[in-house]
């Protein structure tokens, strides 16, 4: 890969869709001068997307707290005292009411999250019923329920689930520093089950957990070298929650965060790169740089599972100031 383009800086940078990125190539990209890295990311973004359009999604916690996993960043873990009260699966009428409100606020995708390590088959049946009803509202559907077996993934696909979220969180090398109740391969196995069932994959990670630049690069390289790129790549900034082991973690440098957004866009040119958790603490200027770097999806709504998110009004004002419009809802869906 030629990284020396002194003679053609005005030419768009169009990397091929690749699944064989080396550590050295990714490290070279991440080390580029900030303006050059953004130029390349912006060029890739414009080649595949309208830079003045973002997808709006809404994420609802349909089963909160009590998770047996020990993820060091998570306020829903039963291992930590964060003041969060565990609850059972939300009533279907409440879920559908939330989905309607999300749709009416401009969201085109509705995501449902449940704090399970791995759902039981009867849990999957209940979520499948919710998925079928949300689809009738004209929304794309997404769920994050923990580890899935292949039959469970097949059932959710049959119900109409469009996307399944299961983040890798960080690099394989750093993973054991933040999670001890499962291994990296468990996550990769779930992604494979989701793919084989015919669903789209939503998979990304979290910045600010004490990982280094090499770990961030390796997370994205791992995603880019999957047999198929995730259709959605959420990039989260750690929300430091009191009571979790990472409550005193150092903040991520804003420019480093933008660099990761740009790198994700270059490595996975056709993926939706979602600016996810942590936006409530981001300045408007930082978010604007992320959109320039190739982010083209955000979560809409005041709460993101259990952590704060910017208000809908604030997001609308920001997008208006930037001249960015919401992407249209998926075509051909029934609205109810």
Secondary structure as a PSIPRED ss2 file (coil, helix, strand):
# PSIPRED VFORMAT (PSIPRED V4.0)

   1 X C   1.000  0.000  0.000
   2 X C   1.000  0.000  0.000
   3 X C   1.000  0.000  0.000
   4 X C   1.000  0.000  0.000
   5 X C   1.000  0.000  0.000
   6 X C   1.000  0.000  0.000
   7 X C   1.000  0.000  0.000
   8 X C   1.000  0.000  0.000
   9 X C   1.000  0.000  0.000
  10 X C   1.000  0.000  0.000
  11 X C   1.000  0.000  0.000
  12 X C   1.000  0.000  0.000
  13 X C   1.000  0.000  0.000
  14 X C   1.000  0.000  0.000
  15 X C   1.000  0.000  0.000
  16 X C   1.000  0.000  0.000
  17 X C   1.000  0.000  0.000
  18 X C   1.000  0.000  0.000
  19 X C   1.000  0.000  0.000
  20 X C   1.000  0.000  0.000
  21 X C   1.000  0.000  0.000
  22 X C   1.000  0.000  0.000
  23 X H   0.000  1.000  0.000
  24 X H   0.000  1.000  0.000
  25 X H   0.000  1.000  0.000
  26 X H   0.000  1.000  0.000
  27 X H   0.000  1.000  0.000
  28 X H   0.000  1.000  0.000
  29 X H   0.000  1.000  0.000
  30 X H   0.000  1.000  0.000
  31 X C   1.000  0.000  0.000
  32 X C   1.000  0.000  0.000
  33 X C   1.000  0.000  0.000
  34 X H   0.000  1.000  0.000
  35 X H   0.000  1.000  0.000
  36 X H   0.000  1.000  0.000
  37 X H   0.000  1.000  0.000
  38 X H   0.000  1.000  0.000
  39 X H   0.000  1.000  0.000
  40 X H   0.000  1.000  0.000
  41 X H   0.000  1.000  0.000
  42 X H   0.000  1.000  0.000
  43 X H   0.000  1.000  0.000
  44 X H   0.000  1.000  0.000
  45 X H   0.000  1.000  0.000
  46 X H   0.000  1.000  0.000
  47 X H   0.000  1.000  0.000
  48 X H   0.000  1.000  0.000
  49 X C   1.000  0.000  0.000
  50 X C   1.000  0.000  0.000
  51 X C   1.000  0.000  0.000
  52 X C   1.000  0.000  0.000
  53 X E   0.000  0.000  1.000
  54 X E   0.000  0.000  1.000
  55 X E   0.000  0.000  1.000
  56 X E   0.000  0.000  1.000
  57 X E   0.000  0.000  1.000
  58 X E   0.000  0.000  1.000
  59 X E   0.000  0.000  1.000
  60 X E   0.000  0.000  1.000
  61 X E   0.000  0.000  1.000
  62 X E   0.000  0.000  1.000
  63 X E   0.000  0.000  1.000
  64 X C   1.000  0.000  0.000
  65 X C   1.000  0.000  0.000
  66 X C   1.000  0.000  0.000
  67 X E   0.000  0.000  1.000
  68 X C   1.000  0.000  0.000
  69 X C   1.000  0.000  0.000
  70 X C   1.000  0.000  0.000
  71 X C   1.000  0.000  0.000
  72 X C   1.000  0.000  0.000
  73 X C   1.000  0.000  0.000
  74 X C   1.000  0.000  0.000
  75 X C   1.000  0.000  0.000
  76 X C   1.000  0.000  0.000
  77 X E   0.000  0.000  1.000
  78 X C   1.000  0.000  0.000
  79 X C   1.000  0.000  0.000
  80 X C   1.000  0.000  0.000
  81 X C   1.000  0.000  0.000
  82 X C   1.000  0.000  0.000
  83 X C   1.000  0.000  0.000
  84 X C   1.000  0.000  0.000
  85 X C   1.000  0.000  0.000
  86 X C   1.000  0.000  0.000
  87 X C   1.000  0.000  0.000
  88 X C   1.000  0.000  0.000
  89 X C   1.000  0.000  0.000
  90 X C   1.000  0.000  0.000
  91 X C   1.000  0.000  0.000
  92 X H   0.000  1.000  0.000
  93 X H   0.000  1.000  0.000
  94 X H   0.000  1.000  0.000
  95 X H   0.000  1.000  0.000
  96 X H   0.000  1.000  0.000
  97 X H   0.000  1.000  0.000
  98 X H   0.000  1.000  0.000
  99 X H   0.000  1.000  0.000
 100 X H   0.000  1.000  0.000
 101 X H   0.000  1.000  0.000
 102 X H   0.000  1.000  0.000
 103 X H   0.000  1.000  0.000
 104 X H   0.000  1.000  0.000
 105 X C   1.000  0.000  0.000
 106 X C   1.000  0.000  0.000
 107 X C   1.000  0.000  0.000
 108 X C   1.000  0.000  0.000
 109 X E   0.000  0.000  1.000
 110 X E   0.000  0.000  1.000
 111 X E   0.000  0.000  1.000
 112 X E   0.000  0.000  1.000
 113 X E   0.000  0.000  1.000
 114 X E   0.000  0.000  1.000
 115 X C   1.000  0.000  0.000
 116 X C   1.000  0.000  0.000
 117 X C   1.000  0.000  0.000
 118 X E   0.000  0.000  1.000
 119 X C   1.000  0.000  0.000
 120 X C   1.000  0.000  0.000
 121 X H   0.000  1.000  0.000
 122 X H   0.000  1.000  0.000
 123 X H   0.000  1.000  0.000
 124 X H   0.000  1.000  0.000
 125 X H   0.000  1.000  0.000
 126 X H   0.000  1.000  0.000
 127 X H   0.000  1.000  0.000
 128 X H   0.000  1.000  0.000
 129 X H   0.000  1.000  0.000
 130 X H   0.000  1.000  0.000
 131 X H   0.000  1.000  0.000
 132 X H   0.000  1.000  0.000
 133 X H   0.000  1.000  0.000
 134 X H   0.000  1.000  0.000
 135 X H   0.000  1.000  0.000
 136 X C   1.000  0.000  0.000
 137 X C   1.000  0.000  0.000
 138 X C   1.000  0.000  0.000
 139 X C   1.000  0.000  0.000
 140 X E   0.000  0.000  1.000
 141 X E   0.000  0.000  1.000
 142 X E   0.000  0.000  1.000
 143 X E   0.000  0.000  1.000
 144 X E   0.000  0.000  1.000
 145 X C   1.000  0.000  0.000
 146 X C   1.000  0.000  0.000
 147 X E   0.000  0.000  1.000
 148 X C   1.000  0.000  0.000
 149 X C   1.000  0.000  0.000
 150 X H   0.000  1.000  0.000
 151 X H   0.000  1.000  0.000
 152 X H   0.000  1.000  0.000
 153 X H   0.000  1.000  0.000
 154 X H   0.000  1.000  0.000
 155 X H   0.000  1.000  0.000
 156 X H   0.000  1.000  0.000
 157 X H   0.000  1.000  0.000
 158 X H   0.000  1.000  0.000
 159 X H   0.000  1.000  0.000
 160 X C   1.000  0.000  0.000
 161 X C   1.000  0.000  0.000
 162 X C   1.000  0.000  0.000
 163 X E   0.000  0.000  1.000
 164 X E   0.000  0.000  1.000
 165 X E   0.000  0.000  1.000
 166 X C   1.000  0.000  0.000
 167 X C   1.000  0.000  0.000
 168 X C   1.000  0.000  0.000
 169 X E   0.000  0.000  1.000
 170 X C   1.000  0.000  0.000
 171 X C   1.000  0.000  0.000
 172 X C   1.000  0.000  0.000
 173 X C   1.000  0.000  0.000
 174 X C   1.000  0.000  0.000
 175 X H   0.000  1.000  0.000
 176 X H   0.000  1.000  0.000
 177 X H   0.000  1.000  0.000
 178 X C   1.000  0.000  0.000
 179 X C   1.000  0.000  0.000
 180 X C   1.000  0.000  0.000
 181 X C   1.000  0.000  0.000
 182 X C   1.000  0.000  0.000
 183 X C   1.000  0.000  0.000
 184 X H   0.000  1.000  0.000
 185 X H   0.000  1.000  0.000
 186 X H   0.000  1.000  0.000
 187 X H   0.000  1.000  0.000
 188 X H   0.000  1.000  0.000
 189 X H   0.000  1.000  0.000
 190 X H   0.000  1.000  0.000
 191 X H   0.000  1.000  0.000
 192 X H   0.000  1.000  0.000
 193 X H   0.000  1.000  0.000
 194 X H   0.000  1.000  0.000
 195 X H   0.000  1.000  0.000
 196 X H   0.000  1.000  0.000
 197 X C   1.000  0.000  0.000
 198 X C   1.000  0.000  0.000
 199 X C   1.000  0.000  0.000
 200 X E   0.000  0.000  1.000
 201 X E   0.000  0.000  1.000
 202 X E   0.000  0.000  1.000
 203 X C   1.000  0.000  0.000
 204 X C   1.000  0.000  0.000
 205 X E   0.000  0.000  1.000
 206 X E   0.000  0.000  1.000
 207 X E   0.000  0.000  1.000
 208 X C   1.000  0.000  0.000
 209 X C   1.000  0.000  0.000
 210 X C   1.000  0.000  0.000
 211 X C   1.000  0.000  0.000
 212 X C   1.000  0.000  0.000
 213 X H   0.000  1.000  0.000
 214 X H   0.000  1.000  0.000
 215 X H   0.000  1.000  0.000
 216 X H   0.000  1.000  0.000
 217 X H   0.000  1.000  0.000
 218 X H   0.000  1.000  0.000
 219 X H   0.000  1.000  0.000
 220 X H   0.000  1.000  0.000
 221 X H   0.000  1.000  0.000
 222 X H   0.000  1.000  0.000
 223 X H   0.000  1.000  0.000
 224 X H   0.000  1.000  0.000
 225 X C   1.000  0.000  0.000
 226 X C   1.000  0.000  0.000
 227 X C   1.000  0.000  0.000
 228 X C   1.000  0.000  0.000
 229 X C   1.000  0.000  0.000
 230 X C   1.000  0.000  0.000
 231 X C   1.000  0.000  0.000
 232 X E   0.000  0.000  1.000
 233 X E   0.000  0.000  1.000
 234 X E   0.000  0.000  1.000
 235 X E   0.000  0.000  1.000
 236 X E   0.000  0.000  1.000
 237 X E   0.000  0.000  1.000
 238 X C   1.000  0.000  0.000
 239 X C   1.000  0.000  0.000
 240 X C   1.000  0.000  0.000
 241 X C   1.000  0.000  0.000
 242 X C   1.000  0.000  0.000
 243 X C   1.000  0.000  0.000
 244 X C   1.000  0.000  0.000
 245 X C   1.000  0.000  0.000
 246 X C   1.000  0.000  0.000
 247 X C   1.000  0.000  0.000
 248 X C   1.000  0.000  0.000
 249 X C   1.000  0.000  0.000
 250 X C   1.000  0.000  0.000
 251 X C   1.000  0.000  0.000
 252 X C   1.000  0.000  0.000
 253 X C   1.000  0.000  0.000
 254 X H   0.000  1.000  0.000
 255 X H   0.000  1.000  0.000
 256 X H   0.000  1.000  0.000
 257 X H   0.000  1.000  0.000
 258 X H   0.000  1.000  0.000
 259 X H   0.000  1.000  0.000
 260 X H   0.000  1.000  0.000
 261 X H   0.000  1.000  0.000
 262 X H   0.000  1.000  0.000
 263 X H   0.000  1.000  0.000
 264 X H   0.000  1.000  0.000
 265 X H   0.000  1.000  0.000
 266 X H   0.000  1.000  0.000
 267 X H   0.000  1.000  0.000
 268 X C   1.000  0.000  0.000
 269 X C   1.000  0.000  0.000
 270 X C   1.000  0.000  0.000
 271 X C   1.000  0.000  0.000
 272 X E   0.000  0.000  1.000
 273 X E   0.000  0.000  1.000
 274 X E   0.000  0.000  1.000
 275 X E   0.000  0.000  1.000
 276 X C   1.000  0.000  0.000
 277 X C   1.000  0.000  0.000
 278 X C   1.000  0.000  0.000
 279 X H   0.000  1.000  0.000
 280 X H   0.000  1.000  0.000
 281 X H   0.000  1.000  0.000
 282 X C   1.000  0.000  0.000
 283 X C   1.000  0.000  0.000
 284 X H   0.000  1.000  0.000
 285 X H   0.000  1.000  0.000
 286 X H   0.000  1.000  0.000
 287 X H   0.000  1.000  0.000
 288 X H   0.000  1.000  0.000
 289 X H   0.000  1.000  0.000
 290 X H   0.000  1.000  0.000
 291 X H   0.000  1.000  0.000
 292 X H   0.000  1.000  0.000
 293 X H   0.000  1.000  0.000
 294 X C   1.000  0.000  0.000
 295 X C   1.000  0.000  0.000
 296 X C   1.000  0.000  0.000
 297 X E   0.000  0.000  1.000
 298 X E   0.000  0.000  1.000
 299 X E   0.000  0.000  1.000
 300 X C   1.000  0.000  0.000
 301 X C   1.000  0.000  0.000
 302 X C   1.000  0.000  0.000
 303 X E   0.000  0.000  1.000
 304 X E   0.000  0.000  1.000
 305 X C   1.000  0.000  0.000
 306 X C   1.000  0.000  0.000
 307 X E   0.000  0.000  1.000
 308 X E   0.000  0.000  1.000
 309 X C   1.000  0.000  0.000
 310 X C   1.000  0.000  0.000
 311 X C   1.000  0.000  0.000
 312 X H   0.000  1.000  0.000
 313 X H   0.000  1.000  0.000
 314 X H   0.000  1.000  0.000
 315 X H   0.000  1.000  0.000
 316 X H   0.000  1.000  0.000
 317 X H   0.000  1.000  0.000
 318 X H   0.000  1.000  0.000
 319 X H   0.000  1.000  0.000
 320 X H   0.000  1.000  0.000
 321 X H   0.000  1.000  0.000
 322 X H   0.000  1.000  0.000
 323 X C   1.000  0.000  0.000
 324 X C   1.000  0.000  0.000
 325 X E   0.000  0.000  1.000
 326 X E   0.000  0.000  1.000
 327 X C   1.000  0.000  0.000
 328 X C   1.000  0.000  0.000
 329 X C   1.000  0.000  0.000
 330 X C   1.000  0.000  0.000
 331 X C   1.000  0.000  0.000
 332 X C   1.000  0.000  0.000
 333 X C   1.000  0.000  0.000
 334 X C   1.000  0.000  0.000
 335 X C   1.000  0.000  0.000
 336 X C   1.000  0.000  0.000
